[in-house]
């Protein structure tokens, strides 16, 4: 149960950061780095969810 909360928190965090990078921060000099961090967060959430569904976590 706790792992699902962690996955949800990571996904929510990544969504918030992505929304900021597409909105107020889109003209920032390092927006590519911010979006790369979002991609890593989504990958981590997907990996954790996949491990939980496969019964490995």
N, C-alpha and C positions, 0 to 999 in steps of 0.2 A: 504494500500500500504506500509506504513512504517513497519507494522508487518512482511510483507514478506521480507523486507530488513534486519530486525533483525534476522529472521530465517536463511536467507542466510549467514549473517555475523557469526552467531553462528556455522552453519554447516561448513563454510569455516575455521573458527578458529579451530574447532575440527579436521578437516581433516589435517590441517597443523601440529597440535600437534601430531596427530597419525603418520603422515609421519616422523616426527622427532623421535618419540619413536621407530619406526621400523627401522630407519636409524642410524644417528649418536648417538642417546641417548640410543640405545638398551642395552648397557652394563652398564648403570647407575644403581646405587643401588636402586633407587626409581622408576624404570620404571613401576612397577605395580600400583603405586599411580598415575602416569601420565596417564596411560591408563584408570584408574578408573575415572579420571577427564574428559577424552574424552567421556567415556560412559555417564556420567552425562550431558555433553554438547549436545550429540546427543539426549538423552532423552528429554531434555528441548526444543530442536528445534522441535522434533516430537510432543511434547505436545502443543507447540504454534501453529504449523501448523495444528494440529488436531482441536484445539479450533477455529482457523480461518475458517477452512473448515466447521465446525459444526455451525458456526454463533454465537459463544459465545464470540468472541473477535473482 
